[in-house]
Amino acid sequence: MTPSPCPRPRLFIIGLSRVLRLELADAFQAEGYAVFQYTDMRLASAAMERNAPEAVLLDWGVGGLAFVERYGGLVPVLLLSADDALIDVVTSSPAISRKSWHA
C-alpha cells in the first residue's frame, strides 16, 4: 500500500445501504474528508492496495472480518452492523484485538 497523495484525509465507506452511505459521505465531506464509496469488497480491496485511506467505515455484512484480518493493523476500521451478534464475534476474534483498536 502506498501513502495517500490527497491533501485531505481519505475515508473509505464500504457496504451499507445507499442512503446510509450517502448520508455518511455528506457528513464526512463537510468535515473535510475525501470520501470514497464502495459497495463491493473486491473493489475496496483493490483501492486499498493502490492508495490506502486514513480510515475505513465498513459494513460487517460485506466481509468485515476478512477485511479486518487483512488491513486492520494498517488502517483504523470502524465496523458498522445491524446485527447484535457482532459483539460476540468481535470479542472472540483473534484478528480483532485491543492492539488493533489502539494501533
C-alpha positions in Angstrom: 0.0 0.0 0.0 1.2 3.5 -0.8 0.5 6.7 1.3 -2.2 8.9 0.1 -1.1 11.9 -2.1 -4.5 13.5 -1.4 -4.2 16.7 0.8 -7.4 15.9 2.5 -7.7 12.8 4.7 -9.2 9.9 2.8 -12.1 7.8 4.1 -13.4 4.6 2.5 -17.1 3.7 3.2 -17.7 0.1 2.3 -21.0 -1.6 2.0 -24.1 -0.2 3.9 -27.3 0.9 2.2 -27.0 3.5 -0.5 -28.9 6.0 1.7 -26.6 5.5 4.7 -23.5 5.7 2.5 -24.7 9.0 1.1 -25.6 10.4 4.5 -22.2 9.4 5.9 -20.3 10.7 2.9 -22.1 14.1 3.1 -21.3 14.4 6.8 -17.6 13.5 6.4 -17.1 15.6 3.3 -18.5 18.6 5.3 -15.7 17.9 7.8 -13.0 18.0 5.1 -12.6 14.3 4.3 -12.2 13.0 0.7 -14.8 10.1 0.8 -14.8 7.1 -1.5 -17.7 4.7 -1.5 -17.6 1.1 -2.4 -20.4 -1.5 -2.5 -18.1 -4.4 -3.3 -15.3 -5.7 -1.1 -13.3 -6.7 -4.1 -13.2 -3.1 -5.4 -12.4 -1.7 -2.0 -9.5 -4.1 -1.5 -8.1 -3.2 -4.9 -8.4 0.5 -3.9 -6.6 -0.2 -0.6 -3.7 -1.7 -2.5 -3.4 1.4 -4.8 -3.9 4.2 -2.3 -4.8 3.4 1.3 -7.1 5.8 3.2 -6.6 7.1 6.7 -9.7 5.3 7.9 -12.5 2.9 6.8 -16.2 2.7 7.7 -17.1 -0.9 7.0 -20.4 -2.8 6.9 -19.8 -6.1 8.7 -22.2 -7.9 6.3 -19.9 -7.4 3.3 -16.9 -9.3 4.7 -15.9 -7.3 7.8 -13.8 -10.0 9.5 -11.8 -10.8 6.4 -11.2 -7.1 5.8 -10.1 -6.5 9.4 -7.8 -9.6 9.2 -6.1 -8.2 6.1 -6.0 -4.4 6.8 -7.0 -3.9 10.5 -3.4 -3.3 11.7 -2.7 -0.9 8.8 -5.6 1.5 8.9 -8.3 2.2 11.6 -11.5 0.3 10.7 -14.9 1.1 12.2 -17.3 -1.8 11.8 -21.0 -1.0 11.5 -23.7 -3.6 11.8 -27.4 -4.0 12.5 -26.6 -7.5 13.9 -26.4 -7.7 17.7 -24.4 -11.0 17.4 -21.5 -9.0 16.1 -20.4 -8.2 19.6 -19.7 -11.9 20.3 -17.7 -12.3 17.1 -15.6 -9.2 17.7 -14.8 -10.1 21.3 -13.8 -13.7 20.4 -11.9 -13.0 17.2 -8.1 -13.1 17.4 -8.0 -10.8 14.3 -9.7 -8.0 16.4 -7.6 -7.4 19.4 -7.2 -4.5 21.8 -3.9 -3.8 20.0 -5.8 -3.5 16.7 -8.1 -0.9 18.3 -5.2 1.2 19.6 -2.7 0.8 16.8 
